[in-house]
């Protein structure tokens, strides 16, 4: 099946029919017009955690330029990757409508879009990897990516961000009926990078999306990830892993909009923090609309504070408009090392630094195994080890609650 304007419109119309258009504090109305979005001051609920002064003017009117970010593609056999014009019908095919000024500015300024397409019934044997490399922070860049898994296809797409950049981008994900798609967004930025990303997914009937966010690098990284359903039986799994170091701000905001019956969502994010001024923010929002009977949803966020001087904000939200559901719940926690775990390991002759290392690896291991991409799992385990070597293993006397 070739993607056409008609097929895109049909999928979006199906989502619209399932969505009960009601006002919700979890679901602000978006707009493509930059003028409709006021410049944030930091007093707004959606911006109160974000240090606006470190955005290089992205939230105001900082100019965008080209040539500061390049994209290298390693596509799996049968997967099509191409650049399309900014006016392509594929832009907007997920139903993404900018919810804030930065997303709207990036939509207007992106000169083109990178499209990844998995053809109908195609099963990709390997992952398709897009490496996005920045060459400096002197100027900002706007980008746009569209990932489409056509009906009954199966694939993994990895977006790896590295180098130095000030980047605002919109990423659209379309999972058509019966398709299975894994999308991994890896923020492996240099220490001075700033990345604000709006990502929106549309999941078709009996389709499955696994969305994985891994954030280790960058000075400030903020990702807004949203998902909705175009038909019953769709499933979304959102996994996240992050490690905030001294002075680093990492913010993940998620919104799952159950717009169809018998759909599922499962959100699990885990993070660790170390160093003075390390700050992690996780906001998890789930809206269950009246039409979404028989759904199942659960969201969980865990934060492990490794040293003094860190801050983790974790805010789960559920808004339920129907009682005819299979189950809904959430969990959130911010804590230090488990003294009992450390005592158990040390009582068996394990040095304290090694015991700490084992506890942190145990904290992340279950999540890493869920990703399902062996080469990435090895990379993440290695990165956790490197992060620990920076601080925790060299500081044996961490205070505990």
Short mmCIF file of the C-alpha atoms (twelve columns), coordinates in Angstrom:
data_MODEL
# 
_entry.id   MODEL 
# 
loop_
_atom_site.group_PDB 
_atom_site.id 
_atom_site.type_symbol 
_atom_site.label_atom_id 
_atom_site.label_alt_id 
_atom_site.label_comp_id 
_atom_site.label_asym_id 
_atom_site.label_seq_id 
_atom_site.Cartn_x 
_atom_site.Cartn_y 
_atom_site.Cartn_z 
_atom_site.pdbx_PDB_model_num 
ATOM 1   C CA . UNK A 1   0.000   0.000   0.000  1 
ATOM 2   C CA . UNK A 2   1.336   3.413   -1.007 1 
ATOM 3   C CA . UNK A 3   0.647   6.305   1.325  1 
ATOM 4   C CA . UNK A 4   -1.698  8.811   -0.278 1 
ATOM 5   C CA . UNK A 5   -3.459  11.938  0.900  1 
ATOM 6   C CA . UNK A 6   -6.668  9.888   0.955  1 
ATOM 7   C CA . UNK A 7   -5.247  7.157   3.227  1 
ATOM 8   C CA . UNK A 8   -3.782  9.748   5.578  1 
ATOM 9   C CA . UNK A 9   -7.089  11.621  5.715  1 
ATOM 10  C CA . UNK A 10  -9.017  8.401   6.347  1 
ATOM 11  C CA . UNK A 11  -6.848  7.488   9.333  1 
ATOM 12  C CA . UNK A 12  -7.117  10.963  10.832 1 
ATOM 13  C CA . UNK A 13  -10.885 11.037  10.315 1 
ATOM 14  C CA . UNK A 14  -11.145 7.693   12.114 1 
ATOM 15  C CA . UNK A 15  -9.279  9.161   15.092 1 
ATOM 16  C CA . UNK A 16  -11.516 12.227  15.062 1 
ATOM 17  C CA . UNK A 17  -14.658 10.088  15.093 1 
ATOM 18  C CA . UNK A 18  -13.431 8.230   18.174 1 
ATOM 19  C CA . UNK A 19  -12.418 11.400  20.035 1 
ATOM 20  C CA . UNK A 20  -15.038 13.063  22.177 1 
ATOM 21  C CA . UNK A 21  -14.202 16.731  21.759 1 
ATOM 22  C CA . UNK A 22  -14.305 17.990  25.329 1 
ATOM 23  C CA . UNK A 23  -12.151 20.466  27.164 1 
ATOM 24  C CA . UNK A 24  -9.519  18.838  29.335 1 
ATOM 25  C CA . UNK A 25  -6.800  20.286  31.524 1 
ATOM 26  C CA . UNK A 26  -4.584  17.467  30.229 1 
ATOM 27  C CA . UNK A 27  -5.281  18.242  26.583 1 
ATOM 28  C CA . UNK A 28  -4.810  21.900  25.593 1 
ATOM 29  C CA . UNK A 29  -5.901  22.997  22.142 1 
ATOM 30  C CA . UNK A 30  -3.014  23.362  19.704 1 
ATOM 31  C CA . UNK A 31  -2.402  25.678  16.770 1 
ATOM 32  C CA . UNK A 32  -0.039  25.890  13.808 1 
ATOM 33  C CA . UNK A 33  -0.033  29.697  14.070 1 
ATOM 34  C CA . UNK A 34  2.919   30.900  16.130 1 
ATOM 35  C CA . UNK A 35  0.980   34.021  17.057 1 
ATOM 36  C CA . UNK A 36  -1.581  31.862  18.891 1 
ATOM 37  C CA . UNK A 37  1.102   30.805  21.372 1 
ATOM 38  C CA . UNK A 38  2.210   33.458  23.821 1 
ATOM 39  C CA . UNK A 39  5.838   33.673  24.844 1 
ATOM 40  C CA . UNK A 40  6.075   31.604  28.046 1 
ATOM 41  C CA . UNK A 41  7.133   33.370  31.222 1 
ATOM 42  C CA . UNK A 42  7.730   30.336  33.418 1 
ATOM 43  C CA . UNK A 43  4.613   30.945  35.471 1 
ATOM 44  C CA . UNK A 44  2.514   28.671  33.240 1 
ATOM 45  C CA . UNK A 45  1.878   25.155  34.529 1 
ATOM 46  C CA . UNK A 46  3.500   23.527  31.493 1 
ATOM 47  C CA . UNK A 47  6.633   25.698  31.760 1 
ATOM 48  C CA . UNK A 48  7.118   26.078  35.504 1 
ATOM 49  C CA . UNK A 49  9.860   23.438  35.701 1 
ATOM 50  C CA . UNK A 50  11.795  24.502  32.581 1 
ATOM 51  C CA . UNK A 51  14.695  27.012  32.949 1 
ATOM 52  C CA . UNK A 52  13.691  29.357  30.123 1 
ATOM 53  C CA . UNK A 53  16.927  31.351  30.256 1 
ATOM 54  C CA . UNK A 54  18.793  28.286  28.997 1 
ATOM 55  C CA . UNK A 55  16.675  27.850  25.842 1 
ATOM 56  C CA . UNK A 56  18.776  30.179  23.663 1 
ATOM 57  C CA . UNK A 57  15.617  32.117  22.800 1 
ATOM 58  C CA . UNK A 58  13.789  29.167  21.229 1 
ATOM 59  C CA . UNK A 59  10.666  30.096  23.188 1 
ATOM 60  C CA . UNK A 60  10.849  33.679  21.944 1 
ATOM 61  C CA . UNK A 61  11.990  34.632  18.438 1 
ATOM 62  C CA . UNK A 62  15.539  33.309  18.038 1 
ATOM 63  C CA . UNK A 63  16.356  32.916  14.360 1 
ATOM 64  C CA . UNK A 64  16.651  29.450  12.836 1 
ATOM 65  C CA . UNK A 65  19.413  28.618  10.388 1 
ATOM 66  C CA . UNK A 66  20.370  25.609  8.276  1 
ATOM 67  C CA . UNK A 67  23.544  23.572  8.015  1 
ATOM 68  C CA . UNK A 68  24.152  23.142  11.741 1 
ATOM 69  C CA . UNK A 69  22.716  19.622  11.911 1 
ATOM 70  C CA . UNK A 70  23.287  16.718  9.510  1 
ATOM 71  C CA . UNK A 71  21.426  13.417  9.227  1 
ATOM 72  C CA . UNK A 72  23.173  10.162  8.366  1 
ATOM 73  C CA . UNK A 73  20.992  7.185   7.472  1 
ATOM 74  C CA . UNK A 74  21.620  3.459   7.869  1 
ATOM 75  C CA . UNK A 75  18.389  1.957   6.579  1 
ATOM 76  C CA . UNK A 76  17.352  -1.658  6.938  1 
ATOM 77  C CA . UNK A 77  16.630  -3.561  3.736  1 
ATOM 78  C CA . UNK A 78  13.232  -2.625  2.365  1 
ATOM 79  C CA . UNK A 79  12.817  0.482   4.519  1 
ATOM 80  C CA . UNK A 80  12.536  3.724   2.559  1 
ATOM 81  C CA . UNK A 81  14.124  6.928   3.890  1 
ATOM 82  C CA . UNK A 82  13.835  10.155  1.931  1 
ATOM 83  C CA . UNK A 83  13.682  13.923  2.215  1 
ATOM 84  C CA . UNK A 84  10.383  15.548  1.238  1 
ATOM 85  C CA . UNK A 85  9.344   19.148  0.827  1 
ATOM 86  C CA . UNK A 86  7.920   21.065  3.766  1 
ATOM 87  C CA . UNK A 87  4.507   21.167  2.056  1 
ATOM 88  C CA . UNK A 88  4.308   17.357  1.727  1 
ATOM 89  C CA . UNK A 89  0.983   15.765  2.690  1 
ATOM 90  C CA . UNK A 90  2.901   13.502  5.072  1 
ATOM 91  C CA . UNK A 91  3.552   16.412  7.396  1 
ATOM 92  C CA . UNK A 92  0.649   16.350  9.811  1 
ATOM 93  C CA . UNK A 93  -0.283  12.763  8.942  1 
ATOM 94  C CA . UNK A 94  -0.065  11.770  12.627 1 
ATOM 95  C CA . UNK A 95  -2.501  14.480  13.645 1 
ATOM 96  C CA . UNK A 96  0.234   16.481  15.357 1 
ATOM 97  C CA . UNK A 97  -0.820  20.040  16.097 1 
ATOM 98  C CA . UNK A 98  1.751   22.206  17.943 1 
ATOM 99  C CA . UNK A 99  0.798   22.641  21.596 1 
ATOM 100 C CA . UNK A 100 3.410   25.290  22.394 1 
ATOM 101 C CA . UNK A 101 5.288   28.139  20.774 1 
ATOM 102 C CA . UNK A 102 8.527   26.228  20.193 1 
ATOM 103 C CA . UNK A 103 6.776   23.387  18.372 1 
ATOM 104 C CA . UNK A 104 4.831   25.877  16.229 1 
ATOM 105 C CA . UNK A 105 8.012   27.797  15.390 1 
ATOM 106 C CA . UNK A 106 9.818   24.584  14.443 1 
ATOM 107 C CA . UNK A 107 6.858   23.542  12.257 1 
ATOM 108 C CA . UNK A 108 6.991   26.842  10.366 1 
ATOM 109 C CA . UNK A 109 10.786  26.991  10.056 1 
ATOM 110 C CA . UNK A 110 11.702  23.401  9.089  1 
ATOM 111 C CA . UNK A 111 12.866  23.582  5.440  1 
ATOM 112 C CA . UNK A 112 11.933  19.950  4.701  1 
ATOM 113 C CA . UNK A 113 11.155  16.668  6.429  1 
ATOM 114 C CA . UNK A 114 12.881  13.319  6.782  1 
ATOM 115 C CA . UNK A 115 10.424  10.496  6.077  1 
ATOM 116 C CA . UNK A 116 10.979  6.894   7.143  1 
ATOM 117 C CA . UNK A 117 8.485   4.468   5.592  1 
ATOM 118 C CA . UNK A 118 8.064   0.752   6.249  1 
ATOM 119 C CA . UNK A 119 6.008   -0.685  3.358  1 
ATOM 120 C CA . UNK A 120 2.872   -2.760  3.867  1 
ATOM 121 C CA . UNK A 121 3.547   -6.227  5.359  1 
ATOM 122 C CA . UNK A 122 7.306   -5.672  5.292  1 
ATOM 123 C CA . UNK A 123 9.248   -7.099  8.248  1 
ATOM 124 C CA . UNK A 124 12.598  -5.361  8.705  1 
ATOM 125 C CA . UNK A 125 15.329  -7.713  9.888  1 
ATOM 126 C CA . UNK A 126 17.521  -4.973  11.379 1 
ATOM 127 C CA . UNK A 127 17.017  -1.536  12.861 1 
ATOM 128 C CA . UNK A 128 16.980  1.600   10.735 1 
ATOM 129 C CA . UNK A 129 19.261  4.169   12.374 1 
ATOM 130 C CA . UNK A 130 19.179  7.909   11.780 1 
ATOM 131 C CA . UNK A 131 22.150  9.701   13.378 1 
ATOM 132 C CA . UNK A 132 21.497  13.402  13.865 1 
ATOM 133 C CA . UNK A 133 24.757  15.262  14.528 1 
ATOM 134 C CA . UNK A 134 25.036  18.889  15.568 1 
ATOM 135 C CA . UNK A 135 28.074  21.029  14.771 1 
ATOM 136 C CA . UNK A 136 27.614  23.871  17.277 1 
ATOM 137 C CA . UNK A 137 25.301  25.988  19.412 1 
ATOM 138 C CA . UNK A 138 25.872  29.357  17.750 1 
ATOM 139 C CA . UNK A 139 22.563  29.132  15.865 1 
ATOM 140 C CA . UNK A 140 19.308  27.221  16.308 1 
ATOM 141 C CA . UNK A 141 17.975  24.567  13.932 1 
ATOM 142 C CA . UNK A 142 14.403  23.435  13.195 1 
ATOM 143 C CA . UNK A 143 13.744  19.897  11.971 1 
ATOM 144 C CA . UNK A 144 10.865  17.569  11.127 1 
ATOM 145 C CA . UNK A 145 10.703  13.757  10.959 1 
ATOM 146 C CA . UNK A 146 7.840   11.469  9.928  1 
ATOM 147 C CA . UNK A 147 7.918   7.718   10.599 1 
ATOM 148 C CA . UNK A 148 5.191   5.613   8.975  1 
ATOM 149 C CA . UNK A 149 4.703   1.888   9.550  1 
ATOM 150 C CA . UNK A 150 2.184   0.785   6.939  1 
ATOM 151 C CA . UNK A 151 -0.374  -1.956  7.550  1 
ATOM 152 C CA . UNK A 152 0.902   -5.227  9.045  1 
ATOM 153 C CA . UNK A 153 4.545   -4.161  8.844  1 
ATOM 154 C CA . UNK A 154 7.152   -4.554  11.589 1 
ATOM 155 C CA . UNK A 155 10.291  -2.500  12.185 1 
ATOM 156 C CA . UNK A 156 12.582  -0.694  14.603 1 
ATOM 157 C CA . UNK A 157 13.689  2.898   14.000 1 
ATOM 158 C CA . UNK A 158 16.433  4.520   16.080 1 
ATOM 159 C CA . UNK A 159 16.955  8.290   16.205 1 
ATOM 160 C CA . UNK A 160 20.351  9.013   17.736 1 
ATOM 161 C CA . UNK A 161 21.205  12.618  18.602 1 
ATOM 162 C CA . UNK A 162 24.839  13.577  19.180 1 
ATOM 163 C CA . UNK A 163 27.255  16.515  18.995 1 
ATOM 164 C CA . UNK A 164 26.438  20.104  19.939 1 
ATOM 165 C CA . UNK A 165 23.257  21.823  18.797 1 
ATOM 166 C CA . UNK A 166 20.305  24.012  19.684 1 
ATOM 167 C CA . UNK A 167 17.529  21.967  18.128 1 
ATOM 168 C CA . UNK A 168 13.746  22.259  18.046 1 
ATOM 169 C CA . UNK A 169 12.020  19.458  16.180 1 
ATOM 170 C CA . UNK A 170 8.673   17.791  15.569 1 
ATOM 171 C CA . UNK A 171 8.572   14.009  15.185 1 
ATOM 172 C CA . UNK A 172 5.471   12.260  13.853 1 
ATOM 173 C CA . UNK A 173 4.815   8.532   14.187 1 
ATOM 174 C CA . UNK A 174 2.034   6.754   12.281 1 
ATOM 175 C CA . UNK A 175 1.400   3.077   13.029 1 
ATOM 176 C CA . UNK A 176 -1.238  1.783   10.646 1 
ATOM 177 C CA . UNK A 177 -3.632  -1.105  11.311 1 
ATOM 178 C CA . UNK A 178 -1.939  -4.302  12.484 1 
ATOM 179 C CA . UNK A 179 1.589   -2.856  12.346 1 
ATOM 180 C CA . UNK A 180 4.285   -3.254  15.010 1 
ATOM 181 C CA . UNK A 181 6.790   -0.430  15.415 1 
ATOM 182 C CA . UNK A 182 9.567   0.353   17.883 1 
ATOM 183 C CA . UNK A 183 10.925  3.906   17.905 1 
ATOM 184 C CA . UNK A 184 13.981  4.703   20.019 1 
ATOM 185 C CA . UNK A 185 15.024  8.311   20.625 1 
ATOM 186 C CA . UNK A 186 18.560  8.441   22.086 1 
ATOM 187 C CA . UNK A 187 19.821  11.766  23.385 1 
ATOM 188 C CA . UNK A 188 23.586  11.242  23.462 1 
ATOM 189 C CA . UNK A 189 24.344  14.948  23.146 1 
ATOM 190 C CA . UNK A 190 27.462  16.860  24.138 1 
ATOM 191 C CA . UNK A 191 27.269  18.751  27.416 1 
ATOM 192 C CA . UNK A 192 26.266  22.091  25.830 1 
ATOM 193 C CA . UNK A 193 23.366  20.888  23.642 1 
ATOM 194 C CA . UNK A 194 19.761  22.112  23.964 1 
ATOM 195 C CA . UNK A 195 17.015  19.936  22.486 1 
ATOM 196 C CA . UNK A 196 13.264  20.541  22.614 1 
ATOM 197 C CA . UNK A 197 11.206  17.918  20.841 1 
ATOM 198 C CA . UNK A 198 7.475   17.421  20.274 1 
ATOM 199 C CA . UNK A 199 6.618   13.850  19.301 1 
ATOM 200 C CA . UNK A 200 3.146   12.627  18.412 1 
ATOM 201 C CA . UNK A 201 1.985   9.096   17.572 1 
ATOM 202 C CA . UNK A 202 -1.208  7.854   15.925 1 
ATOM 203 C CA . UNK A 203 -1.882  4.143   16.496 1 
ATOM 204 C CA . UNK A 204 -4.248  2.226   14.231 1 
ATOM 205 C CA . UNK A 205 -6.583  -0.720  14.880 1 
ATOM 206 C CA . UNK A 206 -4.755  -3.619  16.585 1 
ATOM 207 C CA . UNK A 207 -1.427  -1.843  16.034 1 
ATOM 208 C CA . UNK A 208 1.428   -1.746  18.543 1 
ATOM 209 C CA . UNK A 209 3.932   0.995   19.255 1 
ATOM 210 C CA . UNK A 210 6.890   0.779   21.602 1 
ATOM 211 C CA . UNK A 211 8.364   4.235   22.152 1 
ATOM 212 C CA . UNK A 212 11.692  4.408   23.987 1 
ATOM 213 C CA . UNK A 213 13.347  7.630   25.194 1 
ATOM 214 C CA . UNK A 214 16.939  7.446   26.444 1 
ATOM 215 C CA . UNK A 215 18.524  10.687  27.667 1 
ATOM 216 C CA . UNK A 216 22.076  10.923  28.952 1 
ATOM 217 C CA . UNK A 217 23.617  14.004  27.328 1 
ATOM 218 C CA . UNK A 218 22.809  17.659  26.800 1 
ATOM 219 C CA . UNK A 219 22.641  20.773  28.925 1 
ATOM 220 C CA . UNK A 220 18.839  20.964  28.644 1 
ATOM 221 C CA . UNK A 221 16.619  18.327  27.057 1 
ATOM 222 C CA . UNK A 222 12.826  18.589  27.099 1 
ATOM 223 C CA . UNK A 223 10.626  16.098  25.251 1 
ATOM 224 C CA . UNK A 224 6.828   16.253  24.923 1 
ATOM 225 C CA . UNK A 225 5.516   12.884  23.701 1 
ATOM 226 C CA . UNK A 226 1.823   12.320  22.955 1 
ATOM 227 C CA . UNK A 227 -0.168  9.387   21.594 1 
ATOM 228 C CA . UNK A 228 -3.736  8.777   20.412 1 
ATOM 229 C CA . UNK A 229 -5.610  5.930   18.741 1 
ATOM 230 C CA . UNK A 230 -7.240  5.659   15.304 1 
ATOM 231 C CA . UNK A 231 -9.111  2.457   16.129 1 
ATOM 232 C CA . UNK A 232 -9.808  -0.150  18.826 1 
ATOM 233 C CA . UNK A 233 -7.249  -2.699  19.968 1 
ATOM 234 C CA . UNK A 234 -4.216  -0.441  19.660 1 
ATOM 235 C CA . UNK A 235 -1.407  -0.613  22.202 1 
ATOM 236 C CA . UNK A 236 1.268   1.845   23.300 1 
ATOM 237 C CA . UNK A 237 4.262   1.084   25.499 1 
ATOM 238 C CA . UNK A 238 6.381   4.082   26.512 1 
ATOM 239 C CA . UNK A 239 9.724   3.336   28.124 1 
ATOM 240 C CA . UNK A 240 12.183  5.940   29.338 1 
ATOM 241 C CA . UNK A 241 15.628  5.997   30.895 1 
ATOM 242 C CA . UNK A 242 17.665  9.054   31.904 1 
ATOM 243 C CA . UNK A 243 20.730  10.029  33.924 1 
ATOM 244 C CA . UNK A 244 21.078  13.669  35.000 1 
ATOM 245 C CA . UNK A 245 24.503  14.983  35.960 1 
ATOM 246 C CA . UNK A 246 25.652  18.209  37.620 1 
ATOM 247 C CA . UNK A 247 23.722  21.216  36.301 1 
ATOM 248 C CA . UNK A 248 21.825  19.162  33.716 1 
ATOM 249 C CA . UNK A 249 18.079  19.582  33.157 1 
ATOM 250 C CA . UNK A 250 16.162  16.610  31.700 1 
ATOM 251 C CA . UNK A 251 12.391  16.886  31.277 1 
ATOM 252 C CA . UNK A 252 9.990   14.312  29.847 1 
ATOM 253 C CA . UNK A 253 6.307   15.136  29.477 1 
ATOM 254 C CA . UNK A 254 3.950   12.403  28.265 1 
ATOM 255 C CA . UNK A 255 0.306   12.388  27.300 1 
ATOM 256 C CA . UNK A 256 -1.663  9.291   26.259 1 
ATOM 257 C CA . UNK A 257 -5.118  10.119  24.905 1 
ATOM 258 C CA . UNK A 258 -7.344  7.023   24.900 1 
ATOM 259 C CA . UNK A 259 -9.590  7.942   21.984 1 
ATOM 260 C CA . UNK A 260 -10.844 4.439   21.139 1 
ATOM 261 C CA . UNK A 261 -12.222 1.424   23.068 1 
ATOM 262 C CA . UNK A 262 -10.201 -1.633  24.103 1 
ATOM 263 C CA . UNK A 263 -6.877  0.173   23.791 1 
ATOM 264 C CA . UNK A 264 -3.880  -0.215  26.086 1 
ATOM 265 C CA . UNK A 265 -1.042  1.949   27.332 1 
ATOM 266 C CA . UNK A 266 1.846   1.216   29.660 1 
ATOM 267 C CA . UNK A 267 4.383   3.858   30.684 1 
ATOM 268 C CA . UNK A 268 7.566   3.109   32.633 1 
ATOM 269 C CA . UNK A 269 10.277  5.765   33.078 1 
ATOM 270 C CA . UNK A 270 13.310  5.436   35.343 1 
ATOM 271 C CA . UNK A 271 16.001  7.983   36.070 1 
ATOM 272 C CA . UNK A 272 19.065  8.568   38.208 1 
ATOM 273 C CA . UNK A 273 20.530  11.891  39.334 1 
ATOM 274 C CA . UNK A 274 23.951  12.892  40.613 1 
ATOM 275 C CA . UNK A 275 25.842  16.153  41.105 1 
ATOM 276 C CA . UNK A 276 24.931  19.634  42.281 1 
ATOM 277 C CA . UNK A 277 21.996  21.120  40.385 1 
ATOM 278 C CA . UNK A 278 21.027  17.960  38.499 1 
ATOM 279 C CA . UNK A 279 17.293  18.243  37.788 1 
ATOM 280 C CA . UNK A 280 14.903  15.681  36.287 1 
ATOM 281 C CA . UNK A 281 11.234  16.307  35.536 1 
ATOM 282 C CA . UNK A 282 8.669   13.698  34.579 1 
ATOM 283 C CA . UNK A 283 5.029   14.588  33.886 1 
ATOM 284 C CA . UNK A 284 2.760   11.681  32.994 1 
ATOM 285 C CA . UNK A 285 -0.765  12.411  31.747 1 
ATOM 286 C CA . UNK A 286 -3.427  9.905   30.704 1 
ATOM 287 C CA . UNK A 287 -6.894  10.881  29.478 1 
ATOM 288 C CA . UNK A 288 -9.589  8.189   29.185 1 
ATOM 289 C CA . UNK A 289 -12.440 9.570   27.088 1 
ATOM 290 C CA . UNK A 290 -16.076 8.505   27.290 1 
ATOM 291 C CA . UNK A 291 -15.767 6.433   24.125 1 
ATOM 292 C CA . UNK A 292 -12.745 4.528   25.462 1 
ATOM 293 C CA . UNK A 293 -14.528 1.671   27.209 1 
ATOM 294 C CA . UNK A 294 -12.600 -1.471  28.105 1 
ATOM 295 C CA . UNK A 295 -9.174  0.183   28.110 1 
ATOM 296 C CA . UNK A 296 -6.170  -0.631  30.284 1 
ATOM 297 C CA . UNK A 297 -3.544  1.896   31.340 1 
ATOM 298 C CA . UNK A 298 -0.732  2.199   33.844 1 
ATOM 299 C CA . UNK A 299 2.069   4.733   34.280 1 
ATOM 300 C CA . UNK A 300 5.109   4.539   36.523 1 
ATOM 301 C CA . UNK A 301 8.076   6.801   37.229 1 
ATOM 302 C CA . UNK A 302 10.977  5.998   39.555 1 
ATOM 303 C CA . UNK A 303 13.886  8.298   40.394 1 
ATOM 304 C CA . UNK A 304 17.070  7.328   42.203 1 
ATOM 305 C CA . UNK A 305 18.925  10.256  43.819 1 
ATOM 306 C CA . UNK A 306 22.586  9.337   44.116 1 
ATOM 307 C CA . UNK A 307 24.133  12.467  45.693 1 
ATOM 308 C CA . UNK A 308 23.062  15.586  47.551 1 
ATOM 309 C CA . UNK A 309 22.108  18.709  45.604 1 
ATOM 310 C CA . UNK A 310 19.800  16.959  43.096 1 
ATOM 311 C CA . UNK A 311 16.103  17.503  42.448 1 
ATOM 312 C CA . UNK A 312 13.537  15.226  40.848 1 
ATOM 313 C CA . UNK A 313 9.950   16.280  40.128 1 
ATOM 314 C CA . UNK A 314 7.510   13.481  39.307 1 
ATOM 315 C CA . UNK A 315 3.843   14.238  38.583 1 
ATOM 316 C CA . UNK A 316 1.461   11.488  37.382 1 
ATOM 317 C CA . UNK A 317 -2.086  12.412  36.310 1 
ATOM 318 C CA . UNK A 318 -5.177  10.421  35.357 1 
ATOM 319 C CA . UNK A 319 -8.375  11.914  33.944 1 
ATOM 320 C CA . UNK A 320 -11.192 9.367   33.550 1 
ATOM 321 C CA . UNK A 321 -14.482 10.123  31.794 1 
ATOM 322 C CA . UNK A 322 -15.942 6.606   31.845 1 
ATOM 323 C CA . UNK A 323 -16.164 3.932   34.512 1 
ATOM 324 C CA . UNK A 324 -16.306 1.117   31.952 1 
ATOM 325 C CA . UNK A 325 -12.595 0.330   31.971 1 
ATOM 326 C CA . UNK A 326 -10.468 -2.753  32.651 1 
ATOM 327 C CA . UNK A 327 -7.949  -0.932  34.814 1 
ATOM 328 C CA . UNK A 328 -6.064  2.319   35.382 1 
ATOM 329 C CA . UNK A 329 -3.344  3.286   37.807 1 
ATOM 330 C CA . UNK A 330 -0.079  5.080   38.380 1 
ATOM 331 C CA . UNK A 331 2.963   5.080   40.648 1 
ATOM 332 C CA . UNK A 332 5.669   7.640   41.321 1 
ATOM 333 C CA . UNK A 333 8.674   7.659   43.625 1 
ATOM 334 C CA . UNK A 334 11.827  9.651   44.346 1 
ATOM 335 C CA . UNK A 335 14.342  8.061   46.712 1 
ATOM 336 C CA . UNK A 336 17.970  7.485   47.641 1 
ATOM 337 C CA . UNK A 337 19.970  4.295   47.779 1 
ATOM 338 C CA . UNK A 338 18.204  1.482   49.565 1 
ATOM 339 C CA . UNK A 339 20.183  1.023   52.787 1 
ATOM 340 C CA . UNK A 340 18.951  -2.549  53.164 1 
ATOM 341 C CA . UNK A 341 20.242  -3.478  49.722 1 
ATOM 342 C CA . UNK A 342 23.611  -1.883  50.459 1 
ATOM 343 C CA . UNK A 343 23.805  -3.616  53.857 1 
ATOM 344 C CA . UNK A 344 22.955  -6.975  52.293 1 
ATOM 345 C CA . UNK A 345 25.699  -6.623  49.674 1 
ATOM 346 C CA . UNK A 346 28.319  -5.288  52.101 1 
ATOM 347 C CA . UNK A 347 27.549  -8.052  54.601 1 
ATOM 348 C CA . UNK A 348 28.742  -10.470 51.922 1 
ATOM 349 C CA . UNK A 349 32.100  -8.774  51.602 1 
ATOM 350 C CA . UNK A 350 31.331  -6.463  48.664 1 
ATOM 351 C CA . UNK A 351 33.050  -3.054  48.811 1 
ATOM 352 C CA . UNK A 352 30.710  -0.060  49.162 1 
ATOM 353 C CA . UNK A 353 31.551  1.447   45.757 1 
ATOM 354 C CA . UNK A 354 30.890  -1.894  44.061 1 
ATOM 355 C CA . UNK A 355 27.674  -2.335  46.053 1 
ATOM 356 C CA . UNK A 356 26.468  1.068   44.849 1 
ATOM 357 C CA . UNK A 357 27.278  0.159   41.274 1 
ATOM 358 C CA . UNK A 358 25.315  -3.082  41.542 1 
ATOM 359 C CA . UNK A 359 22.285  -1.322  43.057 1 
ATOM 360 C CA . UNK A 360 22.151  1.227   40.219 1 
ATOM 361 C CA . UNK A 361 22.529  -1.433  37.529 1 
ATOM 362 C CA . UNK A 362 19.764  -3.425  39.194 1 
ATOM 363 C CA . UNK A 363 17.577  -0.323  39.202 1 
ATOM 364 C CA . UNK A 364 17.870  0.019   35.407 1 
ATOM 365 C CA . UNK A 365 18.226  -3.613  34.280 1 
ATOM 366 C CA . UNK A 366 14.537  -4.566  34.055 1 
ATOM 367 C CA . UNK A 367 13.849  -1.512  31.921 1 
ATOM 368 C CA . UNK A 368 16.857  -2.047  29.643 1 
ATOM 369 C CA . UNK A 369 15.760  -5.619  28.911 1 
ATOM 370 C CA . UNK A 370 12.328  -4.415  27.796 1 
ATOM 371 C CA . UNK A 371 13.752  -2.342  24.948 1 
ATOM 372 C CA . UNK A 372 14.325  -5.406  22.780 1 
ATOM 373 C CA . UNK A 373 17.267  -4.051  20.732 1 
ATOM 374 C CA . UNK A 374 20.374  -5.984  21.902 1 
ATOM 375 C CA . UNK A 375 22.978  -3.559  20.548 1 
ATOM 376 C CA . UNK A 376 21.246  -0.642  22.274 1 
ATOM 377 C CA . UNK A 377 20.889  -2.563  25.512 1 
ATOM 378 C CA . UNK A 378 24.656  -3.113  25.592 1 
ATOM 379 C CA . UNK A 379 25.276  0.565   24.833 1 
ATOM 380 C CA . UNK A 380 22.984  1.706   27.656 1 
ATOM 381 C CA . UNK A 381 24.577  -0.619  30.188 1 
ATOM 382 C CA . UNK A 382 27.989  0.746   29.196 1 
ATOM 383 C CA . UNK A 383 26.767  4.342   29.465 1 
ATOM 384 C CA . UNK A 384 25.373  3.764   32.960 1 
ATOM 385 C CA . UNK A 385 28.819  2.494   33.967 1 
ATOM 386 C CA . UNK A 386 30.476  5.622   32.563 1 
ATOM 387 C CA . UNK A 387 27.990  7.882   34.343 1 
ATOM 388 C CA . UNK A 388 28.608  6.154   37.653 1 
ATOM 389 C CA . UNK A 389 32.364  6.563   37.269 1 
ATOM 390 C CA . UNK A 390 31.921  10.344  37.152 1 
ATOM 391 C CA . UNK A 391 30.644  10.704  40.678 1 
ATOM 392 C CA . UNK A 392 28.997  7.957   42.694 1 
ATOM 393 C CA . UNK A 393 31.813  5.435   42.760 1 
ATOM 394 C CA . UNK A 394 34.251  8.135   43.778 1 
ATOM 395 C CA . UNK A 395 32.075  9.454   46.615 1 
ATOM 396 C CA . UNK A 396 31.573  6.719   49.206 1 
ATOM 397 C CA . UNK A 397 29.812  8.773   51.881 1 
ATOM 398 C CA . UNK A 398 26.519  9.665   50.218 1 
ATOM 399 C CA . UNK A 399 23.839  10.689  52.732 1 
ATOM 400 C CA . UNK A 400 20.676  8.606   52.951 1 
ATOM 401 C CA . UNK A 401 17.127  9.300   54.093 1 
# 
